[in-house]
Amino acid sequence: MLEAGRYGVCMEESMNGEVVLGRLLEMKMPFGKYAGRPIMDLPEDYLVWFSKKGFPDGELGGLMALALEIRINGLEGMLGRR
């Protein structure tokens, strides 16, 4: 199971890895150049930039960090799309 807490994703204890991965596909970037785009669809260079400057607090930052880890490790296939 995915360790959501490791990425700062503040979610109820009952949330499992599938739910966290679903949030990556559902949650949209709320601001900036890529506002409205699902977190998992943000460009890798944008996520890398945030990793250097600091991800936002809370669920958004945690999901952005997780999206970057998934990309870096070539794990996009576990999302069941593309």
N, C-alpha and C positions, 0 to 999 in steps of 0.2 A: 504494500500500500504506500502511496505517496505521502511523504511527511510534509503536510501543508505548513506547519509551524516553522519549519526550517526557512521558508521563504517569506515569513512575516505575514502570511495570509490569515487574517483574523476571521475565523469561521467557527461555527459550532463544532463541538467535539464529534457530533454524529456525521459530519461531512466526510465522505470517503474520497479516494483518489479520482474516481470517475466524476464526482461533482466538481472537484477542483479543476480537472481538465475541461469539463463543460463550461466552467466560468471563463476559461481562457478563450473559448470560442464565442461566448455570448457577450462578455463585458467589452464595452467600447471605450476607446481612448477619449477622455472627456475634454481635452484641451489641446492646443498646439496645431502644428501642421497636419497631423494625422488624426485630428478630432473626428470621431464617428467610426473609425476603423476598429475592428475587433483586435484585442490585445495580441492574439497569436498571429495576426496579419501585419503587425508593425515591422518595418524593415530592420534587419539585423543590425545595421550600422547605427540606427536610432537607439536601439536597445543597448548597444555597446556604449554609446555616448552617455546614456543615463547611468550605466553601471560605473562609469568613471566619475560622473558628477554627483551621483547619489539618486537612487530611485525614490519616488514619492513615498510617503508614509502609508501605512495601511494596506488594504487589499490590493489596490491598484499597483503599488510598488512591488508587492509580493508576486503578483501575477506577471508583471513585466520581467522580474528576475527569473521566474520560472520559465517564461517563454524563451528567454535568452539561453538558459541551460538546455532546454529541449532542442533549440536550434544548433547550439555548439556541439551537442552530442549526437546530432542526426536522428533524433527520436520523434520526428514529426509523424511518422507512421502510426504511433500509438494513439493518435487522435482520431483515427478512423476516417480520415478524409484525404483528398488530393491523391 
